[in-house]
């Protein structure tokens, strides 16, 4: 089974930066922010505005990549790439 978030890698990144104790708080903040980010992306798709979709996907991808939610980050990167083609 593939984990949706590589918590060990994220925790290691934070440890290397000297802020490992922030792991739980950062993950919680990301999860709380997800609903709004999904809603913004969905609204942009419904409006059919490529620039707004790209912007929403990019912002969401950055946060997902930071916490090592690689499946989500990869899907959002693919969406961005498709909009560029």
C-alpha positions as CSV (number, residue, x, y, z in Angstrom):
1,X,0.0,0.0,0.0
2,X,1.3,3.4,-0.9
3,X,1.1,6.2,1.7
4,X,-0.4,9.4,0.5
5,X,2.1,11.4,2.5
6,X,5.7,10.4,3.2
7,X,5.6,11.5,6.8
8,X,9.0,10.0,7.6
9,X,10.7,12.0,4.7
10,X,8.8,15.2,5.7
11,X,9.8,14.7,9.3
12,X,13.4,14.2,8.2
13,X,13.3,17.4,6.2
14,X,12.0,19.3,9.2
15,X,14.6,17.6,11.5
16,X,17.4,18.7,9.1
17,X,16.0,22.3,9.4
18,X,15.9,22.0,13.2
19,X,12.1,22.3,13.4
20,X,10.9,18.7,13.6
21,X,8.5,19.6,16.3
22,X,6.4,21.5,13.7
23,X,5.5,18.3,11.8
24,X,2.1,17.8,13.4
25,X,1.1,21.4,13.2
26,X,2.2,21.7,9.5
27,X,0.3,18.5,8.5
28,X,-2.8,19.7,10.4
29,X,-2.6,23.1,8.7
30,X,-2.3,21.5,5.3
31,X,-5.3,19.2,5.9
32,X,-7.4,22.2,7.1
33,X,-6.4,24.1,3.9
34,X,-7.1,21.3,1.5
35,X,-10.9,21.8,1.4
36,X,-10.4,25.4,0.3
37,X,-7.8,24.5,-2.2
38,X,-9.9,21.8,-3.8
39,X,-12.9,24.2,-3.9
40,X,-10.8,26.9,-5.6
41,X,-9.5,24.3,-8.2
42,X,-13.0,22.9,-8.8
43,X,-14.4,26.4,-9.3
44,X,-11.6,27.3,-11.7
45,X,-12.3,24.1,-13.7
46,X,-16.0,24.8,-13.8
47,X,-15.3,28.3,-15.1
48,X,-13.0,26.9,-17.7
49,X,-10.3,29.6,-17.1
50,X,-6.9,27.9,-17.9
51,X,-4.9,30.6,-16.1
52,X,-7.0,30.3,-12.9
53,X,-6.8,26.5,-13.1
54,X,-3.0,26.7,-13.5
55,X,-2.7,29.2,-10.6
56,X,-4.9,27.1,-8.3
57,X,-3.1,23.9,-9.2
58,X,0.4,25.4,-8.8
59,X,-0.4,26.8,-5.3
60,X,-1.9,23.5,-4.2
61,X,1.0,21.5,-5.7
62,X,3.6,23.6,-3.8
63,X,2.0,22.8,-0.4
64,X,1.5,19.1,-1.3
65,X,5.1,18.8,-2.4
66,X,6.3,20.5,0.8
67,X,4.6,17.9,3.0
68,X,5.7,15.1,0.7
69,X,2.2,14.3,-0.6
70,X,3.7,13.1,-3.8
71,X,0.7,11.5,-5.4
72,X,-1.3,14.7,-5.1
73,X,1.7,16.9,-6.1
74,X,2.3,14.7,-9.2
75,X,-1.3,14.9,-10.2
76,X,-1.4,18.7,-9.9
77,X,1.9,19.0,-11.8
78,X,0.4,16.9,-14.6
79,X,-2.6,19.2,-14.7
80,X,-0.3,22.2,-14.9
81,X,1.7,20.6,-17.7
82,X,-1.4,19.7,-19.7
83,X,-2.5,23.3,-19.5
84,X,0.8,24.4,-21.0
85,X,0.5,22.1,-24.0
